[in-house]
Amino acid sequence: MGARKQPLYDQLVDILTEKIEHENNPGDLLPSERELSERYGLSRTTVRLALQELERLGLVVRQHGRGTFVADRSAQTTNLMQAYSFTDQQRELGRVPETTILEFAEQEADKYLAERMHCKIGERIFKLKRLRAADGMPMMLERTYLPVRKFLSLKRPQIERTSLYDVMENDFGEKIRVAEEEFFASIARPADARILDISENAPVLDLVRTTYNMGNEVIEFTLSVARADQFKYKVYHQRVK
């Protein structure tokens, strides 16, 4: 038996990867699907599969209606470590951060939220859905849940003006003791992909954050979906002597 022939789109992925790594700079526009199919004598479907694979690998960013760009995989990716403030971090990277509140409403805690927020099913919960962008590029979608009993007079304008943690500490006297965060690789669900302007099934980071006050009560539970091509996670391991 001879070696199995490499699929055409795989060959194209190899060719384009080589080009991206040796000839292109971050932000360069790649040739269109039509140009690539003509240049390499391949069908548009094959070219599309190759570009999807390059996106999955984080080598390119595809923007609807604009084309395919070489991704920036340098330190421009956002480091999610330490006391995490999206706004501060983007400013440090020289970007203009922007937060859009998509939803601010009250709801009752279902079984899932009750378990994670250590409250009763049916307890009143604020739900806050925010889109985080930098330089106009959608970066992260956050769904935050807060116990109403802790933030009774919370109104939308407060969150629009300043950071949520500042509101918690300064307006409501809730000092944060610790925030635990878990993260895992996932693929974008259709509704989230649309908001983040990435293709369905593009790689994303799912982040789950639980924030506790000094009395060890859960005062925030946040589920975030971040574009995998824009974030990196750093963990410091310290050896205890």
Backbone hydrogen bonds, N-H to C=O, Kabsch-Sander energy under -0.5 kcal/mol:
donor,donor_aa,acceptor,acceptor_aa,energy
11,Q,7,P,-1.8
12,L,8,L,-2.3
13,V,9,Y,-2.4
14,D,10,D,-2.2
15,I,11,Q,-2.4
16,L,12,L,-3.1
17,T,13,V,-2.6
18,E,14,D,-2.2
19,K,15,I,-2.0
20,I,16,L,-3.0
21,E,17,T,-2.7
22,H,18,E,-1.9
23,E,19,K,-3.3
24,N,19,K,-1.5
27,G,70,V,-3.1
28,D,25,N,-2.2
30,L,68,T,-3.4
36,L,32,S,-2.8
37,S,33,E,-2.6
38,E,34,R,-2.2
39,R,35,E,-2.9
40,Y,36,L,-2.4
41,G,37,S,-0.7
42,L,37,S,-1.5
47,V,43,S,-2.1
48,R,44,R,-2.7
49,L,45,T,-2.4
50,A,46,T,-2.1
51,L,47,V,-2.4
52,Q,48,R,-2.4
53,E,49,L,-2.0
54,L,50,A,-2.2
55,E,51,L,-2.1
56,R,52,Q,-2.3
57,L,53,E,-1.9
58,G,55,E,-1.4
59,L,54,L,-2.5
60,V,54,L,-1.0
61,V,69,F,-2.8
63,Q,61,V,-0.5
63,Q,67,G,-2.9
64,H,62,R,-0.5
66,R,63,Q,-2.4
67,G,63,Q,-2.3
69,F,61,V,-3.0
70,V,28,D,-2.4
71,A,59,L,-2.7
73,R,71,A,-0.8
77,T,74,S,-1.7
78,T,230,Q,-3.0
80,L,78,T,-0.6
80,L,232,K,-1.6
84,Y,82,Q,-1.1
85,S,83,A,-0.6
89,Q,85,S,-2.5
90,Q,86,F,-2.4
91,R,87,T,-1.9
92,E,88,D,-2.2
93,L,89,Q,-1.5
94,G,91,R,-1.8
95,R,90,Q,-3.0
98,E,133,A,-2.3
100,T,131,L,-2.6
101,I,99,T,-0.5
102,L,100,T,-0.7
102,L,129,K,-2.8
103,E,129,K,-1.5
105,A,127,K,-2.2
107,Q,125,I,-2.7
109,A,123,E,-2.5
114,A,110,D,-2.9
115,E,111,K,-2.3
116,R,112,Y,-1.8
117,M,113,L,-2.7
118,H,114,A,-0.6
119,C,114,A,-1.8
122,G,109,A,-2.8
123,E,120,K,-1.9
125,I,107,Q,-3.2
126,F,146,L,-3.1
127,K,105,A,-3.5
128,L,126,F,-0.5
128,L,144,T,-3.0
129,K,103,E,-2.6
130,R,128,L,-0.6
130,R,142,E,-2.6
131,L,100,T,-2.8
132,R,130,R,-0.5
132,R,140,M,-3.4
133,A,98,E,-2.9
134,A,137,M,-2.1
135,D,96,V,-2.5
137,M,134,A,-2.4
139,M,132,R,-3.2
140,M,132,R,-1.8
141,L,225,V,-2.6
142,E,130,R,-3.1
142,E,140,M,-0.5
143,R,223,L,-2.8
144,T,128,L,-3.4
144,T,142,E,-0.6
145,Y,221,F,-2.9
146,L,126,F,-2.0
148,V,124,R,-1.8
150,K,147,P,-1.4
151,F,147,P,-0.9
151,F,148,V,-0.9
154,L,151,F,-2.2
158,Q,155,K,-1.2
159,I,155,K,-0.9
159,I,156,R,-0.7
160,E,156,R,-1.7
161,R,157,P,-1.7
162,T,158,Q,-1.6
167,V,163,S,-2.1
168,M,164,L,-2.6
169,E,165,Y,-2.3
170,N,166,D,-3.2
171,D,166,D,-0.6
171,D,167,V,-1.7
172,F,167,V,-1.1
173,G,169,E,-0.6
174,E,168,M,-2.7
175,K,173,G,-1.0
177,R,212,Y,-2.7
178,V,212,Y,-1.3
180,E,210,T,-3.0
182,E,208,V,-2.5
184,F,206,D,-2.1
186,S,204,V,-2.5
188,A,202,A,-2.7
193,A,189,R,-3.0
194,R,190,P,-2.0
195,I,191,A,-1.6
196,L,192,D,-2.6
197,D,193,A,-0.8
197,D,194,R,-0.6
198,I,193,A,-2.2
201,N,188,A,-1.8
202,A,199,S,-2.0
204,V,186,S,-2.5
205,L,226,A,-2.9
206,D,184,F,-3.0
206,D,204,V,-0.5
207,L,205,L,-0.5
207,L,224,S,-2.7
208,V,182,E,-2.9
209,R,222,T,-2.9
210,T,180,E,-2.6
211,T,220,E,-2.7
212,Y,178,V,-3.1
213,N,217,E,-2.2
214,M,175,K,-1.0
216,N,213,N,-2.1
219,I,211,T,-2.7
219,I,217,E,-0.6
220,E,211,T,-1.2
221,F,145,Y,-2.0
222,T,209,R,-2.8
223,L,143,R,-2.9
224,S,207,L,-2.9
224,S,222,T,-0.5
225,V,141,L,-2.6
226,A,205,L,-2.8
227,R,139,M,-2.4
228,A,203,P,-1.5
230,Q,227,R,-1.7
231,F,227,R,-0.6
232,K,78,T,-3.4
237,H,235,V,-0.5
238,Q,236,Y,-0.6
240,V,238,Q,-0.5
241,K,239,R,-0.6
